């Protein structure tokens, strides 16, 4: 099972979370501002945990960072998330906008938790001109998207398709990883 934990300030991150879940064939979506006991149970039981937050002022949003701190205690000391797969995504209004720093924050958290990171692997234009909009920010560490300025509910269709493809990659990786899991 895949769990997607995200914070969405203006709705863009939630759109990406839903697109990743669609590509994965379903996932437990968790808005970290409304965590329930069921959500924590889903995270602890998941084969893969995908982390998503908008990039604000050079890193992940503070509200998401609070979730990361809550998740680490006591899971870090007990190794509760060790050997789970992890992935991450972010969105900002600029093409770069320090989104790489935000993804490094998420991948570092996953590494500290002993998780195995799954990056984004899609190649789009300009390398493959027949794939316009796919991975248009050129990110490999995780999924990056660029919001359409002034449009709260709109992301580029290429970014949403990249998110679906990332979801499919995460689901395939989770199936592969679960098949080789020790008893």
Short mmCIF file of the C-alpha atoms (twelve columns), coordinates in Angstrom:
data_MODEL
# 
_entry.id   MODEL 
# 
loop_
_atom_site.group_PDB 
_atom_site.id 
_atom_site.type_symbol 
_atom_site.label_atom_id 
_atom_site.label_alt_id 
_atom_site.label_comp_id 
_atom_site.label_asym_id 
_atom_site.label_seq_id 
_atom_site.Cartn_x 
_atom_site.Cartn_y 
_atom_site.Cartn_z 
_atom_site.pdbx_PDB_model_num 
ATOM 1   C CA . UNK A 1   0.000  0.000   0.000   1 
ATOM 2   C CA . UNK A 2   1.101  3.537   -0.763  1 
ATOM 3   C CA . UNK A 3   0.421  6.423   1.601   1 
ATOM 4   C CA . UNK A 4   0.765  10.010  0.394   1 
ATOM 5   C CA . UNK A 5   1.271  12.555  3.178   1 
ATOM 6   C CA . UNK A 6   1.036  16.148  1.999   1 
ATOM 7   C CA . UNK A 7   0.399  19.747  2.972   1 
ATOM 8   C CA . UNK A 8   -1.271 22.003  0.425   1 
ATOM 9   C CA . UNK A 9   -1.358 25.730  0.982   1 
ATOM 10  C CA . UNK A 10  -3.256 26.845  -2.139  1 
ATOM 11  C CA . UNK A 11  -4.443 23.500  -3.505  1 
ATOM 12  C CA . UNK A 12  -1.644 22.749  -5.975  1 
ATOM 13  C CA . UNK A 13  0.063  20.149  -3.802  1 
ATOM 14  C CA . UNK A 14  -3.276 18.381  -3.259  1 
ATOM 15  C CA . UNK A 15  -3.769 18.215  -7.045  1 
ATOM 16  C CA . UNK A 16  -0.353 16.581  -7.402  1 
ATOM 17  C CA . UNK A 17  -1.107 14.138  -4.565  1 
ATOM 18  C CA . UNK A 18  -4.331 13.067  -6.294  1 
ATOM 19  C CA . UNK A 19  -2.543 12.673  -9.659  1 
ATOM 20  C CA . UNK A 20  0.187  10.538  -8.046  1 
ATOM 21  C CA . UNK A 21  -2.496 8.406   -6.358  1 
ATOM 22  C CA . UNK A 22  -4.294 8.013   -9.690  1 
ATOM 23  C CA . UNK A 23  -1.086 6.891   -11.397 1 
ATOM 24  C CA . UNK A 24  -0.409 4.464   -8.552  1 
ATOM 25  C CA . UNK A 25  -3.830 2.900   -8.957  1 
ATOM 26  C CA . UNK A 26  -4.880 4.229   -5.561  1 
ATOM 27  C CA . UNK A 27  -3.224 5.378   -2.372  1 
ATOM 28  C CA . UNK A 28  -4.140 6.518   1.103   1 
ATOM 29  C CA . UNK A 29  -4.154 10.333  0.832   1 
ATOM 30  C CA . UNK A 30  -3.268 12.128  4.066   1 
ATOM 31  C CA . UNK A 31  -3.613 15.868  4.564   1 
ATOM 32  C CA . UNK A 32  -1.118 16.419  7.390   1 
ATOM 33  C CA . UNK A 33  -3.193 19.295  8.790   1 
ATOM 34  C CA . UNK A 34  -5.968 16.844  9.688   1 
ATOM 35  C CA . UNK A 35  -4.121 13.714  10.859  1 
ATOM 36  C CA . UNK A 36  -6.173 10.908  12.391  1 
ATOM 37  C CA . UNK A 37  -5.150 7.726   14.188  1 
ATOM 38  C CA . UNK A 38  -6.150 5.882   10.995  1 
ATOM 39  C CA . UNK A 39  -3.696 8.025   9.005   1 
ATOM 40  C CA . UNK A 40  -0.804 7.200   11.360  1 
ATOM 41  C CA . UNK A 41  -1.736 3.503   11.131  1 
ATOM 42  C CA . UNK A 42  -1.774 3.727   7.324   1 
ATOM 43  C CA . UNK A 43  1.659  5.365   7.277   1 
ATOM 44  C CA . UNK A 44  3.102  2.739   9.605   1 
ATOM 45  C CA . UNK A 45  1.625  -0.092  7.491   1 
ATOM 46  C CA . UNK A 46  2.510  1.339   4.063   1 
ATOM 47  C CA . UNK A 47  5.122  -0.211  1.803   1 
ATOM 48  C CA . UNK A 48  5.812  3.254   0.356   1 
ATOM 49  C CA . UNK A 49  5.341  6.732   1.807   1 
ATOM 50  C CA . UNK A 50  5.266  9.687   -0.555  1 
ATOM 51  C CA . UNK A 51  5.926  13.100  0.982   1 
ATOM 52  C CA . UNK A 52  4.630  16.317  -0.579  1 
ATOM 53  C CA . UNK A 53  4.758  19.988  0.295   1 
ATOM 54  C CA . UNK A 54  4.916  23.292  -1.506  1 
ATOM 55  C CA . UNK A 55  8.236  25.074  -1.612  1 
ATOM 56  C CA . UNK A 56  8.058  28.235  0.484   1 
ATOM 57  C CA . UNK A 57  11.060 30.507  0.977   1 
ATOM 58  C CA . UNK A 58  13.638 27.950  -0.112  1 
ATOM 59  C CA . UNK A 59  12.386 24.726  1.493   1 
ATOM 60  C CA . UNK A 60  9.280  22.783  2.441   1 
ATOM 61  C CA . UNK A 61  6.419  24.607  4.127   1 
ATOM 62  C CA . UNK A 62  6.736  24.886  7.912   1 
ATOM 63  C CA . UNK A 63  3.380  23.151  8.438   1 
ATOM 64  C CA . UNK A 64  4.754  20.076  6.650   1 
ATOM 65  C CA . UNK A 65  7.982  20.250  8.642   1 
ATOM 66  C CA . UNK A 66  5.891  19.967  11.808  1 
ATOM 67  C CA . UNK A 67  4.457  16.700  10.455  1 
ATOM 68  C CA . UNK A 68  7.985  15.402  9.774   1 
ATOM 69  C CA . UNK A 69  8.966  16.142  13.370  1 
ATOM 70  C CA . UNK A 70  5.834  14.401  14.666  1 
ATOM 71  C CA . UNK A 71  6.470  11.385  12.424  1 
ATOM 72  C CA . UNK A 72  10.064 10.985  13.573  1 
ATOM 73  C CA . UNK A 73  9.217  10.509  17.253  1 
ATOM 74  C CA . UNK A 74  9.351  7.604   18.100  1 
ATOM 75  C CA . UNK A 75  9.670  6.115   14.599  1 
ATOM 76  C CA . UNK A 76  13.268 7.251   14.123  1 
ATOM 77  C CA . UNK A 77  14.562 5.619   17.305  1 
ATOM 78  C CA . UNK A 78  12.599 2.405   16.771  1 
ATOM 79  C CA . UNK A 79  13.298 2.137   13.035  1 
ATOM 80  C CA . UNK A 80  9.571  1.786   12.365  1 
ATOM 81  C CA . UNK A 81  9.868  3.149   8.805   1 
ATOM 82  C CA . UNK A 82  13.230 1.522   8.059   1 
ATOM 83  C CA . UNK A 83  13.303 -0.119  4.602   1 
ATOM 84  C CA . UNK A 84  10.020 1.414   3.475   1 
ATOM 85  C CA . UNK A 85  10.145 3.067   0.070   1 
ATOM 86  C CA . UNK A 86  9.894  6.844   -0.013  1 
ATOM 87  C CA . UNK A 87  9.369  9.486   -2.648  1 
ATOM 88  C CA . UNK A 88  8.617  13.173  -2.732  1 
ATOM 89  C CA . UNK A 89  7.070  16.028  -4.627  1 
ATOM 90  C CA . UNK A 90  6.843  19.793  -4.450  1 
ATOM 91  C CA . UNK A 91  5.371  22.755  -6.294  1 
ATOM 92  C CA . UNK A 92  6.226  26.446  -6.471  1 
ATOM 93  C CA . UNK A 93  5.462  29.412  -8.685  1 
ATOM 94  C CA . UNK A 94  8.936  29.598  -10.249 1 
ATOM 95  C CA . UNK A 95  10.560 27.080  -12.569 1 
ATOM 96  C CA . UNK A 96  13.367 26.593  -10.093 1 
ATOM 97  C CA . UNK A 97  12.171 28.369  -6.984  1 
ATOM 98  C CA . UNK A 98  14.486 26.271  -4.813  1 
ATOM 99  C CA . UNK A 99  12.296 23.208  -5.334  1 
ATOM 100 C CA . UNK A 100 15.449 21.081  -5.434  1 
ATOM 101 C CA . UNK A 101 16.228 22.165  -1.873  1 
ATOM 102 C CA . UNK A 102 12.717 21.144  -0.790  1 
ATOM 103 C CA . UNK A 103 13.163 17.700  -2.368  1 
ATOM 104 C CA . UNK A 104 16.566 17.357  -0.693  1 
ATOM 105 C CA . UNK A 105 14.832 18.111  2.627   1 
ATOM 106 C CA . UNK A 106 12.348 15.294  1.990   1 
ATOM 107 C CA . UNK A 107 14.963 12.802  0.793   1 
ATOM 108 C CA . UNK A 108 17.208 13.614  3.768   1 
ATOM 109 C CA . UNK A 109 14.306 12.966  6.141   1 
ATOM 110 C CA . UNK A 110 13.685 9.628   4.395   1 
ATOM 111 C CA . UNK A 111 17.381 8.721   4.635   1 
ATOM 112 C CA . UNK A 112 17.425 9.563   8.351   1 
ATOM 113 C CA . UNK A 113 14.406 7.289   8.792   1 
ATOM 114 C CA . UNK A 114 16.264 4.465   6.988   1 
ATOM 115 C CA . UNK A 115 13.922 4.577   3.998   1 
ATOM 116 C CA . UNK A 116 14.777 3.790   0.363   1 
ATOM 117 C CA . UNK A 117 14.235 6.791   -1.952  1 
ATOM 118 C CA . UNK A 118 12.553 6.438   -5.349  1 
ATOM 119 C CA . UNK A 119 13.214 9.356   -7.665  1 
ATOM 120 C CA . UNK A 120 11.348 10.560  -10.723 1 
ATOM 121 C CA . UNK A 121 12.514 8.939   -13.971 1 
ATOM 122 C CA . UNK A 122 10.540 10.471  -16.836 1 
ATOM 123 C CA . UNK A 123 12.367 12.180  -19.690 1 
ATOM 124 C CA . UNK A 124 10.444 14.725  -21.698 1 
ATOM 125 C CA . UNK A 125 11.142 17.523  -24.130 1 
ATOM 126 C CA . UNK A 126 13.593 18.813  -25.205 1 
ATOM 127 C CA . UNK A 127 15.313 15.405  -25.163 1 
ATOM 128 C CA . UNK A 128 12.167 13.716  -26.501 1 
ATOM 129 C CA . UNK A 129 10.207 16.389  -28.400 1 
ATOM 130 C CA . UNK A 130 7.193  14.053  -28.679 1 
ATOM 131 C CA . UNK A 131 6.766  14.288  -24.856 1 
ATOM 132 C CA . UNK A 132 6.114  18.007  -24.293 1 
ATOM 133 C CA . UNK A 133 5.465  19.002  -20.708 1 
ATOM 134 C CA . UNK A 134 6.779  15.770  -19.186 1 
ATOM 135 C CA . UNK A 135 9.257  16.536  -16.386 1 
ATOM 136 C CA . UNK A 136 9.464  20.083  -17.692 1 
ATOM 137 C CA . UNK A 137 11.453 21.205  -14.621 1 
ATOM 138 C CA . UNK A 138 14.065 18.483  -15.252 1 
ATOM 139 C CA . UNK A 139 13.956 16.986  -11.778 1 
ATOM 140 C CA . UNK A 140 15.224 13.492  -11.006 1 
ATOM 141 C CA . UNK A 141 15.347 13.487  -7.197  1 
ATOM 142 C CA . UNK A 142 11.560 13.714  -7.071  1 
ATOM 143 C CA . UNK A 143 8.593  15.363  -8.729  1 
ATOM 144 C CA . UNK A 144 8.618  19.115  -9.290  1 
ATOM 145 C CA . UNK A 145 5.720  21.139  -10.637 1 
ATOM 146 C CA . UNK A 146 5.258  24.811  -11.403 1 
ATOM 147 C CA . UNK A 147 1.936  26.409  -10.549 1 
ATOM 148 C CA . UNK A 148 0.163  28.691  -12.971 1 
ATOM 149 C CA . UNK A 149 0.357  32.147  -11.372 1 
ATOM 150 C CA . UNK A 150 -3.023 33.470  -10.325 1 
ATOM 151 C CA . UNK A 151 -4.811 30.203  -10.936 1 
ATOM 152 C CA . UNK A 152 -5.386 28.431  -7.603  1 
ATOM 153 C CA . UNK A 153 -6.672 25.203  -9.114  1 
ATOM 154 C CA . UNK A 154 -4.507 24.905  -12.199 1 
ATOM 155 C CA . UNK A 155 -1.292 23.052  -12.848 1 
ATOM 156 C CA . UNK A 156 0.243  22.433  -16.240 1 
ATOM 157 C CA . UNK A 157 -1.177 19.276  -17.857 1 
ATOM 158 C CA . UNK A 158 2.375  18.020  -18.391 1 
ATOM 159 C CA . UNK A 159 3.105  18.345  -14.660 1 
ATOM 160 C CA . UNK A 160 -0.072 16.412  -13.816 1 
ATOM 161 C CA . UNK A 161 0.830  13.690  -16.324 1 
ATOM 162 C CA . UNK A 162 4.362  13.534  -14.886 1 
ATOM 163 C CA . UNK A 163 2.756  13.094  -11.444 1 
ATOM 164 C CA . UNK A 164 0.626  10.192  -12.734 1 
ATOM 165 C CA . UNK A 165 3.717  8.583   -14.277 1 
ATOM 166 C CA . UNK A 166 5.594  9.054   -10.988 1 
ATOM 167 C CA . UNK A 167 2.697  7.391   -9.166  1 
ATOM 168 C CA . UNK A 168 2.909  4.425   -11.538 1 
ATOM 169 C CA . UNK A 169 6.679  4.187   -10.929 1 
ATOM 170 C CA . UNK A 170 6.151  4.291   -7.160  1 
ATOM 171 C CA . UNK A 171 3.468  1.580   -7.342  1 
ATOM 172 C CA . UNK A 172 5.663  -0.669  -9.506  1 
ATOM 173 C CA . UNK A 173 8.587  -0.119  -7.126  1 
ATOM 174 C CA . UNK A 174 6.376  -0.909  -4.103  1 
ATOM 175 C CA . UNK A 175 5.149  -4.140  -5.713  1 
ATOM 176 C CA . UNK A 176 8.715  -5.153  -6.564  1 
ATOM 177 C CA . UNK A 177 9.973  -4.205  -3.095  1 
ATOM 178 C CA . UNK A 178 7.136  -6.056  -1.306  1 
ATOM 179 C CA . UNK A 179 7.812  -9.252  -3.280  1 
ATOM 180 C CA . UNK A 180 11.368 -9.362  -1.971  1 
ATOM 181 C CA . UNK A 181 10.534 -8.381  1.611   1 
ATOM 182 C CA . UNK A 182 11.773 -10.732 4.303   1 
ATOM 183 C CA . UNK A 183 9.216  -12.721 6.328   1 
# 
